[in-house]
Amino acid sequence: MTQWIDEVYLNGVLSGILLGLAGLWLLWVVNALWRSTLRPFAEGAPFAMRPSGWRARWTGEGIVDGRAVNVELRGGLNGPVAIIDRDDESRRVPLEGEGPDGWLERLC
């Protein structure tokens, strides 16, 4: 009886570890797909943008019209968005339905 309990316990632990690893892998795949979807938007920016680690984001800093600008392109459940920070002002611009250059008009 004790051997059966040990096997059941061990199988439960191993399946929990396996499910956890599968969840992390799935999260990585979804974020990689978002990064590749956001790449055309990032390549059209007037300054250098780079992927932000393992997250579904591209970030960049630059100067537009003499003002410092921080831009984050994010993907997620609500669709792709650009978060534009200029001085004390922050805007959230949806990217859905626009071409890769459409959000640049709102940058100025």
MMTF fields as JSON, N, C-alpha, C and O atoms, coordinates in Angstrom:
{
  "mmtfVersion": "1.0.0",
  "mmtfProducer": "UNKNOWN",
  "numBonds": 431,
  "numAtoms": 432,
  "numGroups": 108,
  "numChains": 1,
  "numModels": 1,
  "chainsPerModel": [1],
  "groupsPerChain": [108],
  "chainIdList": ["A"],
  "bondAtomList": [4, 2, 8, 6, 12, 10, 16, 14, 20, 18, 24, 22, 28, 26, 32, 30, 36, 34, 40, 38, 44, 42, 48, 46, 52, 50, 56, 54, 60, 58, 64, 62, 68, 66, 72, 70, 76, 74, 80, 78, 84, 82, 88, 86, 92, 90, 96, 94, 100, 98, 104, 102, 108, 106, 112, 110, 116, 114, 120, 118, 124, 122, 128, 126, 132, 130, 136, 134, 140, 138, 144, 142, 148, 146, 152, 150, 156, 154, 160, 158, 164, 162, 168, 166, 172, 170, 176, 174, 180, 178, 184, 182, 188, 186, 192, 190, 196, 194, 200, 198, 204, 202, 208, 206, 212, 210, 216, 214, 220, 218, 224, 222, 228, 226, 232, 230, 236, 234, 240, 238, 244, 242, 248, 246, 252, 250, 256, 254, 260, 258, 264, 262, 268, 266, 272, 270, 276, 274, 280, 278, 284, 282, 288, 286, 292, 290, 296, 294, 300, 298, 304, 302, 308, 306, 312, 310, 316, 314, 320, 318, 324, 322, 328, 326, 332, 330, 336, 334, 340, 338, 344, 342, 348, 346, 352, 350, 356, 354, 360, 358, 364, 362, 368, 366, 372, 370, 376, 374, 380, 378, 384, 382, 388, 386, 392, 390, 396, 394, 400, 398, 404, 402, 408, 406, 412, 410, 416, 414, 420, 418, 424, 422, 428, 426],
  "bondOrderList": [1, 1, 1, 1, 1, 1, 1, 1, 1, 1, 1, 1, 1, 1, 1, 1, 1, 1, 1, 1, 1, 1, 1, 1, 1, 1, 1, 1, 1, 1, 1, 1, 1, 1, 1, 1, 1, 1, 1, 1, 1, 1, 1, 1, 1, 1, 1, 1, 1, 1, 1, 1, 1, 1, 1, 1, 1, 1, 1, 1, 1, 1, 1, 1, 1, 1, 1, 1, 1, 1, 1, 1, 1, 1, 1, 1, 1, 1, 1, 1, 1, 1, 1, 1, 1, 1, 1, 1, 1, 1, 1, 1, 1, 1, 1, 1, 1, 1, 1, 1, 1, 1, 1, 1, 1, 1, 1],
  "groupList": [{"groupName": "MET", "atomNameList": ["N", "CA", "C", "O"], "elementList": ["N", "C", "C", "O"], "formalChargeList": [0, 0, 0, 0], "bondAtomList": [1, 0, 2, 1, 3, 2], "bondOrderList": [1, 1, 2], "singleLetterCode": "M", "chemCompType": "L-PEPTIDE LINKING"}, {"groupName": "THR", "atomNameList": ["N", "CA", "C", "O"], "elementList": ["N", "C", "C", "O"], "formalChargeList": [0, 0, 0, 0], "bondAtomList": [1, 0, 2, 1, 3, 2], "bondOrderList": [1, 1, 2], "singleLetterCode": "T", "chemCompType": "L-PEPTIDE LINKING"}, {"groupName": "GLN", "atomNameList": ["N", "CA", "C", "O"], "elementList": ["N", "C", "C", "O"], "formalChargeList": [0, 0, 0, 0], "bondAtomList": [1, 0, 2, 1, 3, 2], "bondOrderList": [1, 1, 2], "singleLetterCode": "Q", "chemCompType": "L-PEPTIDE LINKING"}, {"groupName": "TRP", "atomNameList": ["N", "CA", "C", "O"], "elementList": ["N", "C", "C", "O"], "formalChargeList": [0, 0, 0, 0], "bondAtomList": [1, 0, 2, 1, 3, 2], "bondOrderList": [1, 1, 2], "singleLetterCode": "W", "chemCompType": "L-PEPTIDE LINKING"}, {"groupName": "ILE", "atomNameList": ["N", "CA", "C", "O"], "elementList": ["N", "C", "C", "O"], "formalChargeList": [0, 0, 0, 0], "bondAtomList": [1, 0, 2, 1, 3, 2], "bondOrderList": [1, 1, 2], "singleLetterCode": "I", "chemCompType": "L-PEPTIDE LINKING"}, {"groupName": "ASP", "atomNameList": ["N", "CA", "C", "O"], "elementList": ["N", "C", "C", "O"], "formalChargeList": [0, 0, 0, 0], "bondAtomList": [1, 0, 2, 1, 3, 2], "bondOrderList": [1, 1, 2], "singleLetterCode": "D", "chemCompType": "L-PEPTIDE LINKING"}, {"groupName": "GLU", "atomNameList": ["N", "CA", "C", "O"], "elementList": ["N", "C", "C", "O"], "formalChargeList": [0, 0, 0, 0], "bondAtomList": [1, 0, 2, 1, 3, 2], "bondOrderList": [1, 1, 2], "singleLetterCode": "E", "chemCompType": "L-PEPTIDE LINKING"}, {"groupName": "VAL", "atomNameList": ["N", "CA", "C", "O"], "elementList": ["N", "C", "C", "O"], "formalChargeList": [0, 0, 0, 0], "bondAtomList": [1, 0, 2, 1, 3, 2], "bondOrderList": [1, 1, 2], "singleLetterCode": "V", "chemCompType": "L-PEPTIDE LINKING"}, {"groupName": "TYR", "atomNameList": ["N", "CA", "C", "O"], "elementList": ["N", "C", "C", "O"], "formalChargeList": [0, 0, 0, 0], "bondAtomList": [1, 0, 2, 1, 3, 2], "bondOrderList": [1, 1, 2], "singleLetterCode": "Y", "chemCompType": "L-PEPTIDE LINKING"}, {"groupName": "LEU", "atomNameList": ["N", "CA", "C", "O"], "elementList": ["N", "C", "C", "O"], "formalChargeList": [0, 0, 0, 0], "bondAtomList": [1, 0, 2, 1, 3, 2], "bondOrderList": [1, 1, 2], "singleLetterCode": "L", "chemCompType": "L-PEPTIDE LINKING"}, {"groupName": "ASN", "atomNameList": ["N", "CA", "C", "O"], "elementList": ["N", "C", "C", "O"], "formalChargeList": [0, 0, 0, 0], "bondAtomList": [1, 0, 2, 1, 3, 2], "bondOrderList": [1, 1, 2], "singleLetterCode": "N", "chemCompType": "L-PEPTIDE LINKING"}, {"groupName": "GLY", "atomNameList": ["N", "CA", "C", "O"], "elementList": ["N", "C", "C", "O"], "formalChargeList": [0, 0, 0, 0], "bondAtomList": [1, 0, 2, 1, 3, 2], "bondOrderList": [1, 1, 2], "singleLetterCode": "G", "chemCompType": "PEPTIDE LINKING"}, {"groupName": "SER", "atomNameList": ["N", "CA", "C", "O"], "elementList": ["N", "C", "C", "O"], "formalChargeList": [0, 0, 0, 0], "bondAtomList": [1, 0, 2, 1, 3, 2], "bondOrderList": [1, 1, 2], "singleLetterCode": "S", "chemCompType": "L-PEPTIDE LINKING"}, {"groupName": "ALA", "atomNameList": ["N", "CA", "C", "O"], "elementList": ["N", "C", "C", "O"], "formalChargeList": [0, 0, 0, 0], "bondAtomList": [1, 0, 2, 1, 3, 2], "bondOrderList": [1, 1, 2], "singleLetterCode": "A", "chemCompType": "L-PEPTIDE LINKING"}, {"groupName": "ARG", "atomNameList": ["N", "CA", "C", "O"], "elementList": ["N", "C", "C", "O"], "formalChargeList": [0, 0, 0, 0], "bondAtomList": [1, 0, 2, 1, 3, 2], "bondOrderList": [1, 1, 2], "singleLetterCode": "R", "chemCompType": "L-PEPTIDE LINKING"}, {"groupName": "PRO", "atomNameList": ["N", "CA", "C", "O"], "elementList": ["N", "C", "C", "O"], "formalChargeList": [0, 0, 0, 0], "bondAtomList": [1, 0, 2, 1, 3, 2], "bondOrderList": [1, 1, 2], "singleLetterCode": "P", "chemCompType": "L-PEPTIDE LINKING"}, {"groupName": "PHE", "atomNameList": ["N", "CA", "C", "O"], "elementList": ["N", "C", "C", "O"], "formalChargeList": [0, 0, 0, 0], "bondAtomList": [1, 0, 2, 1, 3, 2], "bondOrderList": [1, 1, 2], "singleLetterCode": "F", "chemCompType": "L-PEPTIDE LINKING"}, {"groupName": "CYS", "atomNameList": ["N", "CA", "C", "O"], "elementList": ["N", "C", "C", "O"], "formalChargeList": [0, 0, 0, 0], "bondAtomList": [1, 0, 2, 1, 3, 2], "bondOrderList": [1, 1, 2], "singleLetterCode": "C", "chemCompType": "L-PEPTIDE LINKING"}],
  "groupTypeList": [0, 1, 2, 3, 4, 5, 6, 7, 8, 9, 10, 11, 7, 9, 12, 11, 4, 9, 9, 11, 9, 13, 11, 9, 3, 9, 9, 3, 7, 7, 10, 13, 9, 3, 14, 12, 1, 9, 14, 15, 16, 13, 6, 11, 13, 15, 16, 13, 0, 14, 15, 12, 11, 3, 14, 13, 14, 3, 1, 11, 6, 11, 4, 7, 5, 11, 14, 13, 7, 10, 7, 6, 9, 14, 11, 11, 9, 10, 11, 15, 7, 13, 4, 4, 5, 14, 5, 5, 6, 12, 14, 14, 7, 15, 9, 6, 11, 6, 11, 15, 5, 11, 3, 9, 6, 14, 9, 17],
  "groupIdList": [1, 2, 3, 4, 5, 6, 7, 8, 9, 10, 11, 12, 13, 14, 15, 16, 17, 18, 19, 20, 21, 22, 23, 24, 25, 26, 27, 28, 29, 30, 31, 32, 33, 34, 35, 36, 37, 38, 39, 40, 41, 42, 43, 44, 45, 46, 47, 48, 49, 50, 51, 52, 53, 54, 55, 56, 57, 58, 59, 60, 61, 62, 63, 64, 65, 66, 67, 68, 69, 70, 71, 72, 73, 74, 75, 76, 77, 78, 79, 80, 81, 82, 83, 84, 85, 86, 87, 88, 89, 90, 91, 92, 93, 94, 95, 96, 97, 98, 99, 100, 101, 102, 103, 104, 105, 106, 107, 108],
  "secStructList": [7, 2, 2, 2, 2, 2, 2, 2, 2, 2, 2, 2, 2, 2, 2, 2, 2, 2, 2, 2, 2, 2, 2, 2, 2, 2, 2, 2, 2, 2, 2, 2, 2, 2, 2, 2, 2, 2, 2, 2, 2, 2, 2, 6, 1, 1, 1, 7, 3, 3, 3, 7, 6, 6, 1, 1, 3, 3, 3, 3, 3, 3, 3, 3, 6, 6, 3, 3, 3, 3, 3, 3, 3, 3, 7, 1, 6, 6, 7, 7, 3, 3, 3, 3, 3, 3, 6, 6, 3, 3, 3, 3, 3, 3, 7, 6, 6, 1, 7, 6, 6, 4, 4, 4, 4, 4, 4, 7],
  "xCoordList": [0.818, 0.0, 0.868, 0.556, 1.934, 2.776, 3.465, 3.693, 3.799, 4.424, 3.43, 3.819, 2.182, 1.171, 0.967, 0.836, 0.937, 0.765, 1.957, 1.782, 3.146, 4.33, 4.314, 4.699, 3.881, 3.82, 2.78, 3.021, 1.632, 0.596, 1.08, 0.872, 1.721, 2.252, 3.308, 3.297, 4.206, 5.266, 4.688, 5.134, 3.704, 3.062, 2.377, 2.413, 1.756, 1.109, 2.105, 1.858, 3.225, 4.263, 4.85, 5.004, 5.171, 5.763, 4.789, 5.197, 3.505, 2.541, 2.357, 2.137, 2.442, 2.378, 3.554, 3.387, 4.741, 5.933, 5.799, 6.132, 5.312, 5.127, 4.113, 4.331, 3.016, 2.024, 2.587, 2.309, 3.374, 4.004, 4.95, 4.935, 5.779, 6.7, 5.959, 6.369, 4.868, 4.069, 3.444, 3.359, 3.01, 2.447, 3.479, 3.176, 4.7, 5.768, 6.136, 6.37, 6.186, 6.493, 5.411, 5.722, 4.146, 3.048, 3.106, 2.854, 3.432, 3.581, 4.703, 4.559, 5.817, 6.931, 6.53, 6.881, 5.802, 5.37, 4.433, 4.586, 3.463, 2.516, 3.25, 2.967, 4.187, 4.95, 5.828, 5.976, 6.41, 7.221, 6.355, 6.789, 5.148, 4.239, 3.853, 3.797, 3.588, 3.27, 4.458, 4.281, 5.681, 6.852, 7.014, 7.343, 6.786, 6.914, 5.781, 5.981, 4.596, 3.481, 3.76, 3.393, 4.404, 4.682, 5.933, 6.182, 6.723, 7.971, 7.777, 8.538, 6.793, 6.639, 6.325, 6.753, 5.594, 5.318, 6.601, 6.827, 7.444, 8.691, 9.699, 10.443, 9.731, 10.698, 10.384, 11.276, 9.142, 8.777, 9.026, 8.813, 9.466, 9.684, 10.88, 11.823, 10.854, 11.962, 13.184, 14.166, 13.144, 14.279, 14.366, 13.44, 15.463, 15.694, 14.762, 14.612, 14.144, 13.308, 13.842, 14.383, 13.682, 14.185, 13.154, 12.353, 13.17, 12.257, 12.634, 13.81, 11.638, 11.852, 11.87, 10.864, 12.991, 13.145, 12.195, 12.035, 11.564, 10.66, 9.228, 8.352, 8.97, 7.598, 7.181, 8.014, 5.893, 5.346, 5.403, 4.366, 6.611, 6.778, 7.999, 8.978, 7.903, 9.046, 9.13, 8.105, 10.32, 10.485, 11.502, 12.393, 11.35, 12.286, 12.205, 11.175, 13.31, 13.396, 13.982, 14.833, 13.522, 14.058, 13.597, 12.957, 13.923, 13.533, 12.726, 13.188, 11.507, 10.621, 10.19, 9.665, 10.414, 10.1, 10.762, 10.165, 11.981, 12.72, 12.266, 12.735, 11.383, 10.896, 11.251, 11.184, 11.63, 11.967, 10.697, 9.662, 10.796, 9.643, 10.051, 11.104, 9.207, 9.316, 8.149, 7.005, 8.416, 7.344, 7.44, 8.518, 6.291, 6.189, 5.106, 3.98, 5.443, 4.453, 4.141, 5.037, 2.887, 2.503, 1.464, 0.618, 1.542, 0.524, -0.139, 0.46, -1.36, -2.046, -3.484, -3.873, -4.267, -5.662, -6.502, -7.451, -6.17, -6.936, -6.447, -6.927, -5.512, -4.987, -3.725, -3.331, -3.09, -1.846, -2.104, -3.037, -1.26, -1.364, 0.028, 1.022, 0.082, 1.314, 1.081, 0.066, 2.007, 1.946, 3.032, 4.22, 2.615, 3.515, 3.623, 2.625, 4.834, 5.099, 5.927, 7.044, 5.374, 6.085, 6.021, 4.934, 7.156, 7.23, 6.283, 6.508, 5.238, 4.293, 3.033, 2.095, 2.99, 1.781, 1.967, 3.011, 0.953, 0.993, -0.282, -1.386, -0.121, -1.279, -1.203, -0.121, -2.366, -2.484, -3.18, -4.327, -2.474, -2.971, -3.187, -2.224, -4.43, -4.635, -4.031, -4.155, -3.384, -2.751, -3.62, -3.312, -4.677, -5.527, -6.229, -6.786, -6.201, -6.86, -6.007, -6.438, -4.801, -3.908, -2.744, -2.38, -2.182, -0.981, 0.216, 0.086, 1.358, 2.53, 2.935, 3.587, 2.561, 2.941, 1.833, 2.057, 0.647, -0.487, -0.28, -0.711, 0.377, 0.56, 1.612, 1.648, 2.479, 3.524, 2.953, 3.549, 1.799, 1.17, 0.771, 0.8, 0.401, 0.004, 1.193, 1.023, 2.385, 3.587, 3.934, 4.472, 3.632, 3.992, 3.044, 3.214],
  "yCoordList": [-1.197, 0.0, 1.27, 2.229, 1.279, 2.477, 2.729, 3.881, 1.667, 1.86, 2.49, 3.34, 2.096, 2.663, 4.141, 4.943, 4.511, 5.916, 6.729, 7.848, 6.201, 6.915, 7.125, 8.193, 6.14, 6.293, 7.325, 8.131, 7.311, 8.293, 9.692, 10.623, 9.848, 11.146, 11.613, 12.765, 10.725, 11.068, 11.433, 12.396, 10.674, 10.999, 12.353, 13.098, 12.685, 13.992, 15.136, 16.158, 14.967, 16.006, 16.171, 17.292, 15.069, 15.152, 15.748, 16.517, 15.399, 15.984, 17.469, 18.244, 17.886, 19.314, 20.08, 21.178, 19.502, 20.13, 20.206, 21.224, 19.132, 19.101, 20.156, 20.835, 20.289, 21.318, 22.722, 23.6, 22.937, 24.242, 24.597, 25.722, 23.631, 23.865, 24.09, 24.921, 23.354, 23.552, 24.946, 25.587, 25.416, 26.766, 27.835, 28.803, 27.683, 28.644, 28.634, 29.686, 27.435, 27.343, 28.034, 28.751, 27.822, 28.453, 29.977, 30.691, 30.471, 31.916, 32.468, 33.534, 31.749, 32.181, 32.223, 33.172, 31.213, 31.159, 32.314, 32.962, 32.584, 33.684, 35.02, 35.851, 35.241, 36.492, 36.61, 37.703, 35.505, 35.547, 35.89, 36.632, 35.362, 35.695, 37.175, 37.824, 37.715, 39.14, 39.996, 40.998, 39.612, 40.398, 40.416, 41.455, 39.276, 39.252, 40.029, 40.6, 40.063, 40.843, 42.339, 43.11, 42.754, 44.172, 44.664, 45.868, 43.753, 44.146, 45.187, 46.154, 45.043, 46.067, 47.45, 48.458, 47.512, 48.801, 49.39, 50.597, 48.549, 49.02, 49.46, 50.416, 48.771, 49.118, 50.451, 51.078, 50.897, 52.17, 53.369, 54.501, 53.166, 54.271, 55.118, 54.594, 56.432, 57.311, 57.168, 57.887, 56.261, 56.009, 54.502, 53.762, 54.06, 52.621, 52.053, 52.626, 50.928, 50.22, 48.797, 48.241, 48.221, 46.877, 46.075, 46.647, 44.75, 43.926, 44.003, 44.111, 43.947, 44.101, 42.742, 42.319, 42.068, 40.796, 39.724, 39.538, 39.017, 37.921, 38.386, 37.586, 39.666, 40.168, 40.475, 40.509, 40.696, 41.01, 42.517, 43.163, 43.081, 44.531, 44.889, 44.145, 46.049, 46.713, 48.068, 48.726, 48.501, 49.803, 50.63, 50.096, 51.936, 52.84, 54.231, 54.644, 54.94, 56.326, 57.152, 56.683, 58.378, 59.248, 60.673, 61.003, 61.509, 62.912, 63.192, 62.959, 63.699, 64.051, 65.501, 65.85, 66.333, 67.762, 68.416, 69.29, 68.011, 68.615, 68.175, 68.723, 67.217, 66.735, 65.259, 64.484, 64.884, 63.488, 62.636, 63.029, 61.477, 60.584, 59.173, 58.677, 58.538, 57.12, 56.4, 56.83, 55.308, 54.574, 53.093, 52.499, 52.513, 51.069, 50.545, 51.041, 49.544, 48.849, 47.554, 46.739, 47.354, 46.193, 45.362, 45.883, 44.068, 43.151, 42.495, 42.399, 42.046, 41.39, 41.067, 41.085, 40.773, 40.382, 41.49, 41.2, 42.746, 43.861, 44.304, 45.308, 43.585, 43.946, 44.777, 45.151, 45.069, 45.841, 47.315, 47.912, 47.889, 49.314, 49.924, 49.231, 51.234, 52.004, 52.933, 53.628, 52.944, 53.856, 54.895, 54.574, 56.134, 57.222, 58.175, 58.761, 58.334, 59.259, 60.419, 60.227, 61.629, 62.848, 63.798, 64.207, 64.152, 65.054, 64.579, 63.517, 65.338, 64.964, 64.325, 64.062, 64.072, 63.587, 62.118, 61.746, 61.302, 59.9, 59.558, 59.882, 58.903, 58.505, 57.028, 56.456, 56.424, 55.019, 55.015, 55.445, 54.524, 54.557, 53.119, 52.357, 52.729, 51.373, 51.245, 52.154, 50.12, 49.887, 49.037, 48.885, 48.497, 47.608, 48.388, 49.458, 47.857, 48.492, 49.538, 50.119, 49.79, 50.762, 50.026, 48.923, 50.65, 50.084, 50.357, 51.074, 49.796, 50.007, 51.461, 51.794, 52.34, 53.761, 54.62, 55.803, 54.069, 54.879, 55.485, 56.613, 54.763, 55.278, 56.378, 57.148, 56.464, 57.479, 58.879, 59.837, 59.018, 60.326, 60.878, 62.09, 59.999, 60.449, 60.679, 61.146, 60.359, 60.524, 61.993, 62.388, 62.801, 64.221, 65.035, 66.247],
  "zCoordList": [0.0, 0.0, 0.0, -0.706, 0.772, 0.825, -0.505, -0.876, -1.227, -2.527, -3.511, -4.312, -3.464, -4.35, -4.054, -4.978, -2.775, -2.392, -2.869, -3.352, -2.748, -3.194, -4.703, -5.178, -5.451, -6.905, -7.303, -8.2, -6.651, -6.964, -6.631, -7.409, -5.49, -5.087, -6.083, -6.514, -6.44, -7.389, -8.753, -9.378, -9.215, -10.496, -10.443, -11.423, -9.326, -9.185, -9.227, -9.867, -8.549, -8.543, -9.941, -10.425, -10.577, -11.92, -12.936, -13.806, -12.832, -13.768, -13.489, -14.42, -12.217, -11.9, -12.479, -13.009, -12.377, -12.958, -14.472, -15.079, -15.078, -16.527, -16.985, -17.989, -16.253, -16.601, -16.442, -17.259, -15.399, -15.207, -16.337, -16.837, -16.743, -17.858, -19.168, -19.979, -19.381, -20.597, -20.595, -21.643, -19.437, -19.345, -19.64, -20.337, -19.125, -19.409, -20.887, -21.481, -21.481, -22.907, -23.737, -24.688, -23.38, -24.1, -23.97, -24.941, -22.788, -22.589, -23.461, -24.059, -23.535, -24.366, -25.836, -26.537, -26.321, -27.718, -28.038, -29.074, -27.164, -27.404, -27.441, -28.305, -26.52, -26.517, -27.761, -28.308, -28.213, -29.44, -30.653, -31.534, -30.702, -31.801, -31.761, -32.806, -30.573, -30.472, -30.891, -31.584, -30.476, -30.87, -32.384, -32.957, -33.042, -34.502, -35.168, -36.24, -34.557, -35.102, -34.981, -35.867, -33.896, -33.668, -34.395, -34.437, -34.967, -35.628, -36.739, -36.774, -37.657, -38.703, -38.135, -38.698, -37.042, -36.402, -35.828, -35.925, -35.23, -34.629, -35.681, -35.465, -36.818, -37.856, -38.515, -39.086, -38.448, -39.051, -38.161, -38.597, -36.938, -35.999, -36.429, -37.021, -36.138, -36.522, -35.617, -35.8, -34.65, -33.776, -33.537, -33.866, -32.973, -32.787, -31.721, -30.641, -32.038, -31.071, -30.951, -31.906, -29.769, -29.518, -28.734, -27.996, -28.89, -28.093, -26.62, -26.275, -25.766, -24.329, -23.642, -23.072, -23.694, -22.995, -23.494, -24.7, -22.564, -22.895, -23.045, -23.374, -22.809, -22.86, -24.294, -25.2, -24.487, -25.81, -26.026, -26.179, -26.038, -26.149, -26.982, -27.056, -27.6, -28.221, -27.552, -27.368, -27.184, -26.532, -27.302, -27.963, -27.2, -27.848, -27.258, -26.725, -27.364, -26.91, -28.035, -28.791, -28.136, -29.164, -28.969, -27.97, -29.925, -29.895, -31.147, -32.264, -30.948, -32.051, -31.837, -30.78, -32.836, -32.75, -31.547, -30.918, -31.217, -30.116, -28.736, -27.739, -28.649, -27.347, -27.186, -28.14, -25.966, -25.683, -25.697, -25.158, -26.317, -26.458, -26.041, -26.44, -25.236, -24.891, -25.529, -25.383, -26.238, -26.9, -26.524, -26.551, -26.172, -25.962, -26.884, -26.872, -27.681, -28.482, -27.75, -27.527, -27.373, -26.565, -27.285, -28.012, -27.071, -27.542, -26.35, -25.279, -26.524, -25.418, -25.764, -26.931, -24.743, -24.948, -25.579, -26.308, -25.313, -25.854, -27.223, -27.748, -27.809, -29.111, -28.984, -27.879, -30.11, -30.069, -29.782, -30.318, -28.929, -28.597, -28.553, -28.334, -28.764, -28.579, -27.394, -27.335, -26.464, -25.335, -25.567, -25.59, -25.736, -26.1, -24.92, -24.5, -24.379, -23.268, -23.793, -24.273, -23.7, -24.077, -22.909, -22.498, -22.373, -21.221, -20.114, -19.534, -19.814, -18.759, -19.315, -18.562, -20.599, -21.27, -21.687, -22.221, -21.438, -21.825, -22.59, -22.151, -23.736, -24.547, -24.87, -25.004, -24.992, -25.399, -26.76, -26.882, -27.78, -29.15, -29.63, -29.715, -29.948, -30.476, -31.877, -32.699, -32.138, -33.431, -34.353, -35.535, -33.828, -34.61, -35.723, -35.479, -36.93, -38.06, -38.756, -39.752, -38.252, -38.882, -39.526, -39.118, -40.521, -41.121, -40.202, -39.21, -40.527, -39.682, -39.498, -38.509, -40.434, -40.3, -39.718, -39.46, -39.501, -39.025, -37.657, -37.418, -36.738, -35.388, -35.334, -34.374, -36.359, -36.358, -36.492, -35.999, -37.155, -37.281, -35.917, -35.705, -34.996, -33.659, -32.739, -31.612, -33.203, -32.404, -32.231, -31.196, -33.233, -33.201, -32.356, -32.231]
}
